[in-house]
């Protein structure tokens, strides 16, 4: 079977593909932004009893001024990174990673400890 773009010269064909991908990317970004605005903010979500117990244990271990809430889902990509869901509460252990990078913070997530992007945390 002949493809609809089969008659095109290769550079033109790749241009069509590239344009289609850029358009899809733009639609995806728009969708993500719309989704962020309609979902309730993490502050509006009540904590489950298990989360509440975890928060209380974090407070007793680290103090209330060290608590932060995750503002958007985090999927850890490096070895010591944590994967956390939006709305989770963590305690700050260190506001830098082992190399002194202050954009990655070491946190206690009520059991697992690891690094998360500082930009995705806000004081609780």
N, C-alpha and C positions, 0 to 999 in steps of 0.2 A: 504493500500500500504506500502511496505517495504522501509525505507529510505536507501540511498546508504551506509550510515555509521552505519546502524542499527545493524550490526553484531559485531561492535567494542566494546571493553571493555570501560567503561565510561571514565577512565583517558585518554585513547588514543583519544577518541572522543573529549574531551575538549581540548586536545593538538591541534587537527586539527582545531577546532573552533578558538582557540587563535592565531594560526599561520595565519589563514585567516584574522582575525581582524587586526593583526599587519601589514600584507601586505597591507591591505586596508588603514590603517592609514599612512603608508609610502607613498603610491601612492597619498593620499590626500595632505600630506605635500609637496610632489614634485610638485603637480599641483598648490598649493597655491603659492609656490616660483616662479614657472614659470609665473603665472598670475601677481604677483607683478612686475616682470621684464619687461613684455610686456606692462603693462598699463603705460601711461605717468605719470610723476611725478606731484604732485599737483601744483607745481610752473608753469607748462605748461598749466594749465587749466585757461582760462580767467574767471573772476568773472562775475556773472550775475548782471544786474543793481540793483536788490534787495540786493544782497550780497555786492555790492559796497557801497550802501547807508548805510548798516549795518556797514561796515568797517569804513566809514567816521564818523558815530555816535560813534563807539567804540574809534576811534582816538581822537575825540573831548572830550569824557568823561574821557578817561584813558591815553591818550598820545601814540605816535607811538611806543615807546620803550616797551610797555606792550603787543603788539600784537603778537599772536602765531598762527601758522597754524597747523591743525590736520593732522598728517602724515598717519594715517590709521583709518578705521572706529572704533568707540568706542560704545559699547553697555553697558550702565550703568546698573549695577546689584544691587547696594545698593540704599537706599531711595533718597539720595541727589545727586546721580550720573547723569550726562548728557549722552544722546545718541547723538553722532555727526557723521557726514560723513567726510570722508577724504577730505581735501582741505578747510574745513570750517575755518573761522577766528574767534578767540576768544581773549578776553582781560584778562590778568592775574590779579586777585584780591589779591590772597594770595598764596605763594609757599609752602603751607602745609595745611593739613585738620585740623579739630577741635581738633584732638588728637595729632597734631604736626607731623603727618606723612608727610614727604616731597616728597613721591612718588605720592601723590594725591594732585593736585592743584585746588584751587577754581578759576573758570573762569566765565566771563560774555560772553554769546554767543549771545549778541545782543537782550536781552529779558530774556530768562531763565538763571539762574545762578546755578552753581552746581560744583561737583567735577569730574575731569577727570585724567587718569593716566598721570603723567608728561612725561613719556617716549614716549607718542604718540603726543607730541607737539614739534614744533621747531619755533625759532624766525622767524617772518614774515618779 
